[in-house]
Amino acid sequence: MVKQARHLVKEGQLGSIRKIMVEYPQGWLSKMIENGLSLAFWRTDPEKSGKSGCMGDIGTHAAHLAEYISGLKITKMCADLQTFVTGRKLEDDGNILLVFENGATGVLSASQVAAGEENALKIRVYGELGGLEWNQQDANTLIFKQLDAPTQLFRAGQQYLSPIAKHNIRLPVGHPEGYIEAFANIYRNFAATLLASMQGIEPREEDTDFPTVADGLRGMKFLETVIASGKSTQKWTDFIR
């Protein structure tokens, strides 16, 4: 459904993008559990995870999702980072105002102290003609809200989806699909592109749809900019290039 959302934006179904709102609330670090759980320990230790906690762990996913669906790069941000749990060495909550390259604005909120939340990654993208909404905890559904037409629901596995969406669907309609299958799609697409290169042929467009080292580098630059913005007293910080 994320592929379908990206397709609708590229096809101009939303018109010019104006607003992107992405949130990633979790609640599992609402208490100081670092000393008893290795998964929490390394994430909150700057010696092991670097200079960022919550944003480094889940904020990068939210930022990449916003850029991937919209096709737009973040150019400026204004970040507010907080550490709510006493004794924790890295931030466990943050909110960021965003500006994208076409002038669109956005809000990114990530928290690991949102008590009661599980893994509620959610994005809303709004253009001049309509908006899209996708929630990872209901991954098979994409909501398309139009300005002057009824709201549409796109469902995974259906034949009306775009070729790029169908290329990444592995299960029959009505079967839960998402997180684990997404990794398989990445490996499959990379392998197909590599094989095409070895054979001296051009890979199919749908096979080239996987993250590269450039995406990983941009994620690190995102964190550098977030930390710099969080420490700054000025309103906007340019995205580090």
Accessible surface in RSA format (square Angstrom, percent):
REM  Atomic radii and reference values for relative SASA: ProtOr
REM  Chains: A
REM  Algorithm: Lee & Richards
REM  Probe-radius: 1.40
REM  Slices: 20
REM RES _ NUM      All-atoms   Total-Side   Main-Chain    Non-polar    All polar
REM                ABS   REL    ABS   REL    ABS   REL    ABS   REL    ABS   REL
RES MET A   1    27.14  14.1   0.87   0.6  26.26  62.5   0.87   0.7  26.26  34.8
RES VAL A   2    29.05  19.1  27.72  25.1   1.33   3.2  27.72  24.1   1.33   3.6
RES LYS A   3    45.37  22.1  44.44  27.3   0.92   2.2  24.34  21.9  21.03  22.4
RES GLN A   4     4.92   2.7   4.92   3.6   0.00   0.0   0.00   0.0   4.92   3.7
RES ALA A   5     1.00   0.9   1.00   1.5   0.00   0.0   1.00   1.4   0.00   0.0
RES ARG A   6    69.34  29.1  69.34  35.3   0.00   0.0   7.35  10.0  61.99  37.6
RES HIS A   7    48.29  26.4  45.87  31.9   2.42   6.2  19.04  19.6  29.25  34.0
RES LEU A   8    12.20   6.8  12.20   8.7   0.00   0.0  12.20   8.6   0.00   0.0
RES VAL A   9    18.76  12.3   9.62   8.7   9.15  22.0   9.82   8.5   8.95  24.3
RES LYS A  10   128.91  62.9  91.57  56.2  37.34  88.9  69.70  62.7  59.21  63.1
RES GLU A  11   107.41  61.7  79.83  60.4  27.58  65.7  10.11  19.6  97.29  79.4
RES GLY A  12    37.82  46.6   0.00   N/A  37.82  46.6  26.47  72.6  11.35  25.4
RES GLN A  13    85.33  47.7  75.56  55.2   9.77  23.3   7.54  16.1  77.79  59.0
RES LEU A  14     0.24   0.1   0.13   0.1   0.11   0.3   0.13   0.1   0.11   0.3
RES GLY A  15    19.09  23.5   0.00   N/A  19.09  23.5  11.59  31.8   7.50  16.8
RES SER A  16    63.26  53.5  50.00  66.7  13.26  30.5  38.47  81.9  24.79  34.7
RES ILE A  17    11.34   6.5   6.45   4.8   4.89  11.8   6.45   4.6   4.89  13.3
RES ARG A  18   145.00  60.9 136.81  69.7   8.19  19.5  47.93  65.5  97.06  58.8
RES LYS A  19    73.32  35.8  73.32  45.0   0.00   0.0  39.73  35.8  33.60  35.8
RES ILE A  20     0.08   0.0   0.00   0.0   0.08   0.2   0.00   0.0   0.08   0.2
RES MET A  21    60.80  31.5  58.82  38.9   1.98   4.7  49.13  41.8  11.68  15.5
RES VAL A  22     3.45   2.3   0.06   0.1   3.39   8.2   0.61   0.5   2.85   7.7
RES GLU A  23    60.25  34.6  60.25  45.6   0.00   0.0  11.81  22.8  48.43  39.5
RES TYR A  24    15.54   7.3  15.54   8.8   0.00   0.0   0.60   0.4  14.94  18.4
RES PRO A  25    21.44  15.6  20.96  19.1   0.47   1.7  21.29  17.6   0.15   0.9
RES GLN A  26    18.43  10.3  18.43  13.5   0.00   0.0   0.28   0.6  18.15  13.8
RES GLY A  27    11.08  13.7   0.00   N/A  11.08  13.7   2.55   7.0   8.53  19.1
RES TRP A  28    85.12  34.2  63.69  30.8  21.43  50.3  73.78  39.3  11.33  18.4
RES LEU A  29     1.42   0.8   1.42   1.0   0.00   0.0   1.42   1.0   0.00   0.0
RES SER A  30    40.04  33.8  20.95  28.0  19.09  44.0  21.17  45.1  18.87  26.4
RES LYS A  31   158.32  77.2 153.82  94.4   4.50  10.7  99.46  89.5  58.86  62.7
RES MET A  32    81.36  42.1  53.26  35.2  28.10  66.9  47.75  40.6  33.61  44.5
RES ILE A  33    55.48  31.6  48.69  36.3   6.80  16.4  55.26  39.8   0.23   0.6
RES GLU A  34    12.94   7.4  11.48   8.7   1.46   3.5  10.56  20.4   2.38   1.9
RES ASN A  35   141.63  97.7 104.73 101.2  36.90  88.9  36.95  88.9 104.68 101.2
RES GLY A  36    76.06  93.8   0.00   N/A  76.06  93.8  40.23 110.4  35.83  80.3
RES LEU A  37    73.77  41.1  70.51  50.4   3.27   8.2  72.12  50.6   1.66   4.5
RES SER A  38    87.05  73.6  75.00 100.1  12.05  27.8  50.53 107.6  36.51  51.2
RES LEU A  39   101.65  56.6 101.55  72.6   0.10   0.3 101.65  71.4   0.00   0.0
RES ALA A  40     0.00   0.0   0.00   0.0   0.00   0.0   0.00   0.0   0.00   0.0
RES PHE A  41    84.55  42.3  84.28  52.2   0.27   0.7  84.28  51.1   0.27   0.8
RES TRP A  42   107.98  43.3 107.98  52.3   0.00   0.0  99.30  52.9   8.68  14.1
RES ARG A  43    53.70  22.5  51.55  26.3   2.15   5.1   5.19   7.1  48.51  29.4
RES THR A  44    10.83   7.7   7.64   7.7   3.19   7.6   5.33   7.2   5.51   8.3
RES ASP A  45    15.40  10.8  14.47  14.4   0.93   2.2   5.15  12.1  10.25  10.2
RES PRO A  46    49.80  36.3  38.24  34.9  11.57  42.0  38.51  31.8  11.29  70.2
RES GLU A  47   156.14  89.6 121.88  92.2  34.26  81.6  45.32  87.7 110.82  90.5
RES LYS A  48   125.03  61.0  88.15  54.1  36.89  87.8  64.45  58.0  60.58  64.5
RES SER A  49    39.38  33.3   7.81  10.4  31.57  72.7  15.48  33.0  23.90  33.5
RES GLY A  50    33.86  41.8   0.00   N/A  33.86  41.8  31.48  86.4   2.38   5.3
RES LYS A  51   114.20  55.7  94.06  57.7  20.14  47.9  64.96  58.5  49.24  52.4
RES SER A  52     5.11   4.3   1.17   1.6   3.94   9.1   1.17   2.5   3.94   5.5
RES GLY A  53     4.80   5.9   0.00   N/A   4.80   5.9   3.41   9.4   1.38   3.1
RES CYS A  54     0.22   0.2   0.00   0.0   0.22   0.5   0.00   0.0   0.22   0.2
RES MET A  55     0.00   0.0   0.00   0.0   0.00   0.0   0.00   0.0   0.00   0.0
RES GLY A  56    25.63  31.6   0.00   N/A  25.63  31.6   7.41  20.3  18.22  40.8
RES ASP A  57    31.26  21.9  20.39  20.3  10.87  25.7  10.88  25.6  20.38  20.3
RES ILE A  58     5.36   3.1   5.36   4.0   0.00   0.0   5.36   3.9   0.00   0.0
RES GLY A  59     0.00   0.0   0.00   N/A   0.00   0.0   0.00   0.0   0.00   0.0
RES THR A  60    26.58  18.9  22.14  22.4   4.44  10.6  16.35  22.0  10.23  15.5
RES HIS A  61   102.95  56.3  97.80  68.0   5.14  13.2  57.25  59.0  45.70  53.2
RES ALA A  62     0.00   0.0   0.00   0.0   0.00   0.0   0.00   0.0   0.00   0.0
RES ALA A  63     6.43   5.9   6.27   9.7   0.16   0.4   6.43   9.1   0.00   0.0
RES HIS A  64    81.83  44.7  77.84  54.1   3.99  10.2  57.82  59.6  24.01  27.9
RES LEU A  65    17.33   9.7  16.86  12.1   0.47   1.2  17.30  12.1   0.03   0.1
RES ALA A  66     0.00   0.0   0.00   0.0   0.00   0.0   0.00   0.0   0.00   0.0
RES GLU A  67    19.20  11.0  14.83  11.2   4.37  10.4   7.05  13.6  12.15   9.9
RES TYR A  68    37.35  17.4  31.54  17.9   5.82  15.1  36.66  27.5   0.69   0.9
RES ILE A  69     2.25   1.3   1.70   1.3   0.56   1.3   1.70   1.2   0.56   1.5
RES SER A  70     6.81   5.8   0.00   0.0   6.81  15.7   0.05   0.1   6.76   9.5
RES GLY A  71    49.97  61.6   0.00   N/A  49.97  61.6  25.85  70.9  24.11  54.0
RES LEU A  72    25.17  14.0  24.89  17.8   0.28   0.7  24.97  17.5   0.20   0.5
RES LYS A  73    92.40  45.1  92.40  56.7   0.00   0.0  61.17  55.1  31.23  33.3
RES ILE A  74     2.38   1.4   0.69   0.5   1.69   4.1   0.69   0.5   1.69   4.6
RES THR A  75    29.34  20.9  26.85  27.2   2.49   5.9  22.70  30.5   6.64  10.0
RES LYS A  76    79.80  38.9  79.80  49.0   0.00   0.0  50.36  45.3  29.44  31.4
RES MET A  77     0.00   0.0   0.00   0.0   0.00   0.0   0.00   0.0   0.00   0.0
RES CYS A  78    32.72  24.8  29.83  33.3   2.90   6.8   0.00   0.0  32.72  35.3
RES ALA A  79    11.09  10.2   0.00   0.0  11.09  25.2   0.51   0.7  10.58  28.0
RES ASP A  80    72.53  50.8  69.63  69.3   2.90   6.9  31.21  73.4  41.33  41.2
RES LEU A  81    38.57  21.5  16.98  12.1  21.59  54.3  17.24  12.1  21.33  57.4
RES GLN A  82    74.78  41.8  71.52  52.3   3.25   7.7  12.64  26.9  62.14  47.1
RES THR A  83    64.64  46.0  33.68  34.1  30.96  73.8  19.48  26.2  45.15  68.3
RES PHE A  84   129.66  64.9 102.31  63.4  27.35  71.2 105.09  63.7  24.58  70.3
RES VAL A  85    18.17  12.0  13.11  11.9   5.06  12.2  17.42  15.1   0.75   2.0
RES THR A  86   130.13  92.6 109.22 110.7  20.91  49.8  83.36 112.0  46.77  70.7
RES GLY A  87    61.37  75.7   0.00   N/A  61.37  75.7  35.22  96.7  26.15  58.6
RES ARG A  88    18.07   7.6   0.85   0.4  17.22  41.0   2.88   3.9  15.19   9.2
RES LYS A  89   150.49  73.4 117.20  71.9  33.29  79.3  75.52  68.0  74.97  79.9
RES LEU A  90    14.17   7.9  11.34   8.1   2.83   7.1  14.12   9.9   0.05   0.1
RES GLU A  91    16.08   9.2  10.15   7.7   5.93  14.1   7.23  14.0   8.86   7.2
RES ASP A  92     0.73   0.5   0.61   0.6   0.12   0.3   0.73   1.7   0.00   0.0
RES ASP A  93    22.25  15.6  22.25  22.1   0.00   0.0   0.05   0.1  22.20  22.1
RES GLY A  94     0.25   0.3   0.00   N/A   0.25   0.3   0.04   0.1   0.20   0.5
RES ASN A  95    66.35  45.8  64.27  62.1   2.08   5.0  22.78  54.8  43.56  42.1
RES ILE A  96     1.32   0.8   0.00   0.0   1.32   3.2   0.80   0.6   0.52   1.4
RES LEU A  97    80.50  44.8  79.76  57.1   0.74   1.9  79.76  56.0   0.74   2.0
RES LEU A  98     1.49   0.8   0.09   0.1   1.41   3.5   0.09   0.1   1.41   3.8
RES VAL A  99    31.11  20.5  31.11  28.2   0.00   0.0  31.11  27.0   0.00   0.0
RES PHE A 100     1.96   1.0   0.00   0.0   1.96   5.1   0.00   0.0   1.96   5.6
RES GLU A 101    96.24  55.3  62.91  47.6  33.33  79.4  23.59  45.6  72.65  59.3
RES ASN A 102    70.17  48.4  30.08  29.1  40.09  96.5  35.46  85.3  34.70  33.5
RES GLY A 103    51.37  63.4   0.00   N/A  51.37  63.4  30.73  84.3  20.64  46.2
RES ALA A 104     4.96   4.6   0.00   0.0   4.96  11.3   3.76   5.3   1.20   3.2
RES THR A 105    60.07  42.7  60.00  60.8   0.07   0.2  51.68  69.4   8.40  12.7
RES GLY A 106     2.20   2.7   0.00   N/A   2.20   2.7   0.00   0.0   2.20   4.9
RES VAL A 107    46.40  30.5  45.81  41.5   0.60   1.4  45.81  39.8   0.60   1.6
RES LEU A 108     0.00   0.0   0.00   0.0   0.00   0.0   0.00   0.0   0.00   0.0
RES SER A 109    37.81  31.9  36.99  49.4   0.81   1.9  15.07  32.1  22.74  31.9
RES ALA A 110     0.55   0.5   0.00   0.0   0.55   1.3   0.43   0.6   0.12   0.3
RES SER A 111    11.16   9.4  11.01  14.7   0.16   0.4   9.10  19.4   2.06   2.9
RES GLN A 112     3.77   2.1   3.77   2.8   0.00   0.0   0.00   0.0   3.77   2.9
RES VAL A 113    29.87  19.7  13.81  12.5  16.06  38.7  13.81  12.0  16.06  43.6
RES ALA A 114    29.34  27.0  18.09  27.9  11.26  25.6  29.34  41.3   0.00   0.0
RES ALA A 115    84.85  78.0  54.38  83.9  30.47  69.3  55.57  78.3  29.28  77.6
RES GLY A 116    79.46  98.0   0.00   N/A  79.46  98.0  43.42 119.1  36.04  80.7
RES GLU A 117    76.19  43.7  65.65  49.7  10.54  25.1  10.11  19.6  66.08  54.0
RES GLU A 118   139.94  80.3 121.79  92.1  18.16  43.2  48.59  94.0  91.35  74.6
RES ASN A 119    47.47  32.7  47.47  45.9   0.00   0.0  25.41  61.1  22.06  21.3
RES ALA A 120    11.92  11.0  11.71  18.1   0.21   0.5  11.71  16.5   0.21   0.6
RES LEU A 121    13.34   7.4  13.34   9.5   0.00   0.0  13.34   9.4   0.00   0.0
RES LYS A 122    52.21  25.5  51.84  31.8   0.38   0.9   9.54   8.6  42.67  45.5
RES ILE A 123     2.84   1.6   2.72   2.0   0.12   0.3   2.84   2.0   0.00   0.0
RES ARG A 124    59.24  24.9  59.24  30.2   0.00   0.0   2.17   3.0  57.07  34.6
RES VAL A 125     1.06   0.7   1.06   1.0   0.00   0.0   1.06   0.9   0.00   0.0
RES TYR A 126    66.05  30.8  66.05  37.6   0.00   0.0  53.58  40.3  12.47  15.4
RES GLY A 127    12.23  15.1   0.00   N/A  12.23  15.1   0.00   0.0  12.23  27.4
RES GLU A 128    72.21  41.5  61.77  46.7  10.44  24.9   5.88  11.4  66.33  54.2
RES LEU A 129    92.66  51.6  87.68  62.7   4.98  12.5  87.71  61.6   4.95  13.3
RES GLY A 130    10.12  12.5   0.00   N/A  10.12  12.5   8.95  24.6   1.17   2.6
RES GLY A 131     2.11   2.6   0.00   N/A   2.11   2.6   0.24   0.7   1.88   4.2
RES LEU A 132     4.84   2.7   3.31   2.4   1.53   3.9   3.63   2.6   1.21   3.2
RES GLU A 133    26.92  15.5  25.69  19.4   1.23   2.9   2.34   4.5  24.58  20.1
RES TRP A 134    22.54   9.0  20.98  10.2   1.56   3.7  22.09  11.8   0.45   0.7
RES ASN A 135    46.90  32.3  45.09  43.6   1.81   4.4  10.64  25.6  36.26  35.0
RES GLN A 136    43.93  24.6  35.40  25.9   8.54  20.3  13.62  29.0  30.32  23.0
RES GLN A 137    96.90  54.2  56.74  41.5  40.16  95.6  33.93  72.2  62.97  47.8
RES ASP A 138    74.84  52.4  69.98  69.7   4.86  11.5  27.33  64.3  47.51  47.4
RES ALA A 139    24.95  22.9  15.06  23.2   9.89  22.5  15.06  21.2   9.89  26.2
RES ASN A 140    13.36   9.2  11.98  11.6   1.39   3.3   6.29  15.1   7.08   6.8
RES THR A 141    15.82  11.3  13.12  13.3   2.70   6.4   9.55  12.8   6.27   9.5
RES LEU A 142     0.51   0.3   0.51   0.4   0.00   0.0   0.51   0.4   0.00   0.0
RES ILE A 143    44.59  25.4  44.59  33.2   0.00   0.0  44.59  32.1   0.00   0.0
RES PHE A 144     6.33   3.2   6.33   3.9   0.00   0.0   6.33   3.8   0.00   0.0
RES LYS A 145    74.67  36.4  73.29  45.0   1.38   3.3  46.33  41.7  28.34  30.2
RES GLN A 146    51.92  29.0  35.16  25.7  16.76  39.9   6.10  13.0  45.81  34.7
RES LEU A 147   124.29  69.2  97.24  69.6  27.04  68.0 102.14  71.7  22.15  59.6
RES ASP A 148   134.91  94.5  95.08  94.6  39.83  94.2  44.09 103.8  90.82  90.6
RES ALA A 149    46.60  42.8  27.21  42.0  19.39  44.1  34.74  48.9  11.86  31.4
RES PRO A 150   113.98  83.1 101.12  92.2  12.86  46.7 113.05  93.3   0.93   5.8
RES THR A 151    80.29  57.1  52.97  53.7  27.33  65.1  29.42  39.5  50.87  76.9
RES GLN A 152    79.00  44.2  74.87  54.7   4.12   9.8  27.12  57.7  51.88  39.3
RES LEU A 153   108.53  60.4  86.86  62.1  21.67  54.5  86.86  61.0  21.67  58.3
RES PHE A 154    21.45  10.7  21.45  13.3   0.00   0.0  21.45  13.0   0.00   0.0
RES ARG A 155    84.73  35.6  84.73  43.2   0.00   0.0  27.57  37.7  57.16  34.6
RES ALA A 156    11.06  10.2   8.72  13.5   2.34   5.3   8.87  12.5   2.19   5.8
RES GLY A 157    18.79  23.2   0.00   N/A  18.79  23.2   4.95  13.6  13.84  31.0
RES GLN A 158    61.86  34.6  60.91  44.5   0.95   2.3   1.06   2.3  60.80  46.1
RES GLN A 159   141.31  79.0 129.04  94.3  12.27  29.2  66.72 142.0  74.59  56.6
RES TYR A 160   121.95  56.9  87.91  50.0  34.05  88.6  93.69  70.4  28.26  34.8
RES LEU A 161     5.39   3.0   0.00   0.0   5.39  13.5   0.02   0.0   5.37  14.4
RES SER A 162     6.66   5.6   0.14   0.2   6.51  15.0   5.99  12.8   0.66   0.9
RES PRO A 163   103.87  75.7  97.48  88.9   6.40  23.3 100.52  83.0   3.35  20.8
RES ILE A 164    39.63  22.6  38.08  28.4   1.55   3.7  38.31  27.6   1.32   3.6
RES ALA A 165     1.96   1.8   0.05   0.1   1.92   4.4   0.35   0.5   1.61   4.3
RES LYS A 166    79.67  38.9  66.46  40.8  13.21  31.5  33.37  30.0  46.30  49.3
RES HIS A 167    36.58  20.0  19.24  13.4  17.34  44.4  17.98  18.5  18.60  21.6
RES ASN A 168    12.88   8.9   6.13   5.9   6.75  16.2   6.08  14.6   6.80   6.6
RES ILE A 169    42.53  24.2  22.61  16.8  19.92  48.0  22.66  16.3  19.87  53.9
RES ARG A 170   102.83  43.2  69.25  35.3  33.58  80.0  29.94  40.9  72.90  44.2
RES LEU A 171    62.00  34.5  55.61  39.8   6.39  16.1  57.61  40.5   4.39  11.8
RES PRO A 172    87.94  64.1  73.71  67.2  14.23  51.7  85.91  70.9   2.03  12.6
RES VAL A 173    74.46  49.0  62.19  56.3  12.27  29.6  62.95  54.7  11.51  31.2
RES GLY A 174    55.24  68.1   0.00   N/A  55.24  68.1  24.84  68.2  30.40  68.1
RES HIS A 175    92.04  50.3  89.63  62.3   2.41   6.2  60.73  62.6  31.31  36.4
RES PRO A 176   117.88  85.9 103.66  94.5  14.22  51.7 108.99  90.0   8.88  55.2
RES GLU A 177    25.09  14.4  13.01   9.8  12.07  28.7  13.36  25.8  11.72   9.6
RES GLY A 178    27.19  33.5   0.00   N/A  27.19  33.5  22.63  62.1   4.56  10.2
RES TYR A 179   146.93  68.6 131.61  74.9  15.32  39.9  99.18  74.5  47.76  58.9
RES ILE A 180   126.59  72.0 124.44  92.7   2.15   5.2 124.44  89.6   2.15   5.8
RES GLU A 181    39.95  22.9  38.82  29.4   1.13   2.7  12.37  23.9  27.58  22.5
RES ALA A 182    47.07  43.3  42.96  66.3   4.11   9.3  45.95  64.7   1.12   3.0
RES PHE A 183    84.60  42.3  84.50  52.3   0.10   0.3  84.51  51.2   0.09   0.3
RES ALA A 184    35.43  32.6  29.44  45.4   5.99  13.6  32.94  46.4   2.49   6.6
RES ASN A 185    12.55   8.7  12.55  12.1   0.00   0.0   4.17  10.0   8.37   8.1
RES ILE A 186    60.27  34.3  59.96  44.7   0.30   0.7  60.24  43.4   0.03   0.1
RES TYR A 187   143.64  67.1 138.65  78.9   4.98  13.0 108.19  81.3  35.44  43.7
RES ARG A 188    78.56  33.0  69.50  35.4   9.06  21.6  50.97  69.7  27.59  16.7
RES ASN A 189     1.27   0.9   1.27   1.2   0.00   0.0   0.00   0.0   1.27   1.2
RES PHE A 190   101.81  50.9 101.81  63.1   0.00   0.0 101.81  61.7   0.00   0.0
RES ALA A 191    55.50  51.0  50.35  77.7   5.15  11.7  52.11  73.4   3.39   9.0
RES ALA A 192    30.33  27.9  19.49  30.1  10.84  24.7  25.11  35.4   5.22  13.8
RES THR A 193    26.74  19.0  26.63  27.0   0.11   0.3  26.63  35.8   0.11   0.2
RES LEU A 194    89.87  50.1  86.61  62.0   3.26   8.2  89.58  62.9   0.29   0.8
RES LEU A 195    94.05  52.4  93.07  66.6   0.98   2.5  93.76  65.8   0.29   0.8
RES ALA A 196     7.50   6.9   6.09   9.4   1.41   3.2   7.08  10.0   0.42   1.1
RES SER A 197    78.82  66.6  57.38  76.6  21.43  49.4  25.10  53.4  53.72  75.3
RES MET A 198   146.29  75.8 105.12  69.6  41.17  98.0 100.57  85.5  45.73  60.6
RES GLN A 199   109.53  61.2  77.96  57.0  31.56  75.1  35.60  75.8  73.93  56.1
RES GLY A 200    70.39  86.8   0.00   N/A  70.39  86.8  37.03 101.6  33.36  74.7
RES ILE A 201   101.65  57.8  88.51  65.9  13.14  31.7  95.87  69.0   5.78  15.7
RES GLU A 202   156.39  89.8 131.74  99.7  24.65  58.7  56.66 109.6  99.73  81.4
RES PRO A 203    34.03  24.8  21.42  19.5  12.61  45.8  24.71  20.4   9.32  57.9
RES ARG A 204   135.55  56.9 126.71  64.6   8.84  21.0  67.10  91.7  68.45  41.5
RES GLU A 205   129.85  74.5 116.13  87.9  13.72  32.7  54.56 105.5  75.29  61.5
RES GLU A 206    45.20  25.9  44.79  33.9   0.41   1.0   4.38   8.5  40.82  33.3
RES ASP A 207     8.08   5.7   8.08   8.0   0.00   0.0   0.02   0.0   8.06   8.0
RES THR A 208    61.91  44.0  45.82  46.5  16.09  38.3  31.07  41.7  30.84  46.6
RES ASP A 209    24.77  17.4  17.14  17.1   7.63  18.1  14.09  33.2  10.69  10.7
RES PHE A 210    39.22  19.6  23.85  14.8  15.38  40.0  28.70  17.4  10.52  30.1
RES PRO A 211    67.62  49.3  49.12  44.8  18.50  67.3  52.77  43.6  14.85  92.3
RES THR A 212    68.43  48.7  53.97  54.7  14.46  34.5  57.58  77.3  10.85  16.4
RES VAL A 213   135.50  89.2 120.43 109.0  15.07  36.3 128.68 111.8   6.82  18.5
RES ALA A 214    64.43  59.2  56.60  87.4   7.82  17.8  59.75  84.1   4.68  12.4
RES ASP A 215    48.78  34.2  38.83  38.6   9.96  23.5   7.40  17.4  41.38  41.3
RES GLY A 216    44.95  55.4   0.00   N/A  44.95  55.4  40.52 111.2   4.43   9.9
RES LEU A 217    99.37  55.3  94.18  67.4   5.19  13.0  97.36  68.4   2.01   5.4
RES ARG A 218    47.19  19.8  46.22  23.6   0.97   2.3  24.56  33.6  22.63  13.7
RES GLY A 219    20.67  25.5   0.00   N/A  20.67  25.5  20.10  55.1   0.57   1.3
RES MET A 220   115.74  59.9 115.53  76.5   0.21   0.5  88.71  75.4  27.02  35.8
RES LYS A 221    59.13  28.8  58.98  36.2   0.15   0.4  26.47  23.8  32.67  34.8
RES PHE A 222     4.98   2.5   4.98   3.1   0.00   0.0   4.98   3.0   0.00   0.0
RES LEU A 223    19.68  11.0  19.68  14.1   0.00   0.0  19.68  13.8   0.00   0.0
RES GLU A 224    72.11  41.4  69.85  52.8   2.26   5.4  19.66  38.0  52.45  42.8
RES THR A 225     0.00   0.0   0.00   0.0   0.00   0.0   0.00   0.0   0.00   0.0
RES VAL A 226     0.02   0.0   0.02   0.0   0.00   0.0   0.02   0.0   0.00   0.0
RES ILE A 227    15.91   9.1  15.79  11.8   0.12   0.3  15.84  11.4   0.07   0.2
RES ALA A 228    42.55  39.1  30.93  47.7  11.62  26.4  38.32  54.0   4.23  11.2
RES SER A 229     4.72   4.0   1.14   1.5   3.59   8.3   0.00   0.0   4.72   6.6
RES GLY A 230    32.31  39.8   0.00   N/A  32.31  39.8   2.79   7.6  29.52  66.1
RES LYS A 231   169.48  82.7 136.73  83.9  32.75  78.0  92.85  83.6  76.63  81.6
RES SER A 232    43.95  37.1  18.60  24.8  25.35  58.4  20.48  43.6  23.47  32.9
RES THR A 233   148.77 105.8 108.97 110.5  39.80  94.9  82.96 111.4  65.81  99.5
RES GLN A 234   110.45  61.8  94.13  68.8  16.32  38.9  37.28  79.4  73.17  55.5
RES LYS A 235   132.15  64.5 118.24  72.6  13.90  33.1  70.82  63.7  61.33  65.3
RES TRP A 236    78.49  31.5  67.90  32.9  10.59  24.9  54.44  29.0  24.06  39.0
RES THR A 237    17.61  12.5  17.53  17.8   0.08   0.2  17.29  23.2   0.32   0.5
RES ASP A 238    91.03  63.8  82.32  81.9   8.71  20.6  31.88  75.0  59.14  59.0
RES PHE A 239     6.94   3.5   2.59   1.6   4.35  11.3   2.59   1.6   4.35  12.4
RES ILE A 240    70.03  39.9  63.92  47.6   6.11  14.7  69.70  50.2   0.33   0.9
RES ARG A 241   200.96  84.4 154.63  78.8  46.33 110.3  82.23 112.4 118.73  72.0
END  Absolute sums over single chains surface
CHAIN  1 A    12812.9      10183.2       2629.6       7592.3       5220.5
END  Absolute sums over all chains
TOTAL         12812.9      10183.2       2629.6       7592.3       5220.5
